[in-house]
Amino acid sequence: MTESTRAPAGRSTERQPAAQRVSTLELFFDLVFVFTLTQLTVLLAQDLSFATAGRVVLIFVVLFWMYAAYAYLTNQVPPDRPSRRLLLVVGMGAFLVCALAIPRAFSGGGVVFGLGFLLVVLVHSALYTRSHGRDVIWYAVPNALAALAVTAAGFFHGLAADAWWLLAIVVQFVTPFLAQAGPRGRPAAELRGQLGGLEPGHFVERHGLLLIIAFGESVIAIGIGIGSRPLTVGLFSGAFLALAVAVALWWTYFVRDEGAAEETFRTTSPERRFRLAMNAYYYAFLPMLLGVAFLAAGVKKSLGHLGDELHTGPALALAGGVALFLAGDVAFRAAMRLSPLVYRAAAVPVVLGAALLGTRVAAVAELLALVVILVAMLAAETRACRGVASDGGSPAAGRAHAAEPQL
């Protein structure tokens, strides 16, 4: 053995297993899925009404359920073999069908959307048999029923179609309880342990990357909002303010939450990890991602009218998108037992109030107010975390503060 290859004295030569990372195919999958978010933003921007907003929520709740199922799937069944990769590519194609049908999901294209979604479910179920065997039936069947309900909605219009979509969501929300119940004779703790057998680093990273790609939608919205208008100082000022809002939301999650959340996730027992994953990375992530979509729609409709008073729809989309993101992040922190919560919770109604500046003063006034509110929130929280850390505060607050650079 040469000097360069000899193991250092006192150090084990046994290799540690490499941590599971997000693969490029999973990232490619996420890019295709985020196209559904892009389509929802387009749908919103075309008609910023409460009816359209409600249907956007219905579509995204249904779609994000299966995205979360795929993120969970590839954590336990990595796409490291040709057969798995090919099936995952088919799942990507099925999500693309859903995305392309979104603009007409409630006006003639609902059946196409439903059939695409059914294929999403079938591919997921087929891949999931690789790790859970016959137990897959406890979530494959409810997921298929939800997909059939969405398909049936395509044959109806108005409130009847909405009812079928709501039925699909109810079925999806019941599915985790069925999965944890499982077949008779199996101990509940064993089933929960199997469902919670997740690699924390991969799971947290996967959702963080999804959020980053979603933030890209808000940047694209800046370009679309500007369009072919003359490049003036005022226009650039509005664009930078819109970017600053997105950066502040990025800071809110990635600088303060992600690292501490992974630590919490890693120290949680497998029996409790499945419920924690559902609460933090599904229920809490839903409003966060929807908030980015609403914000992007508001940016598209407001950048061309920076000096004008906005209509109620664009003003609410801007402020409501930020408020929705913050509310989701508060729920995320509560699930992960990270503190403090008070600053972000208090910022939600203040952010919503900024919509009045958009409707009564100008779009640029609302954008500026959103930036000021978010920066003030982050600064106040940083100051509070410093005080808690110096006084020996709670472990959760310490974890949240540990990953936090100075403002």
ABEGO torsion letter per residue (X at the ends): XBAAABBBBGBBABBBBBBBBBBAAAAAAAAAAAAAAAAAAAAAAABBBAAAAAAAAAAAAAAAAAAAAAAAAAAABBBABAAAAAAAAAAAAAAAAAAAAAAAAABGAAAAAAAAAAAAAAAAAAAAAAAAEAAAAAAAAAAAAAAAAAAAAAABBEAAAAAAAAAAAAAAAAAAAAAAAEBBGBBAAAAAAAAABBBAAAAAAAAAAAAAAAAAAAAAAAAAAAEABBBBAAAAAAAAAAAAAAAAAAAAAAAAAAAAAAAAAAABBAAAAAAAAAAAAAAAAAAAAAAAAAAAAAAAAAAAAAABBBBAAAAAAAAAAAAAAAAAAAAAAAAAGBOBAAAAAAAAAAAAAAAAAAAABBAAAAAAAAAAAAAAAAAAAAAAAAAAAAAGBBAAAAAAAAABBBX
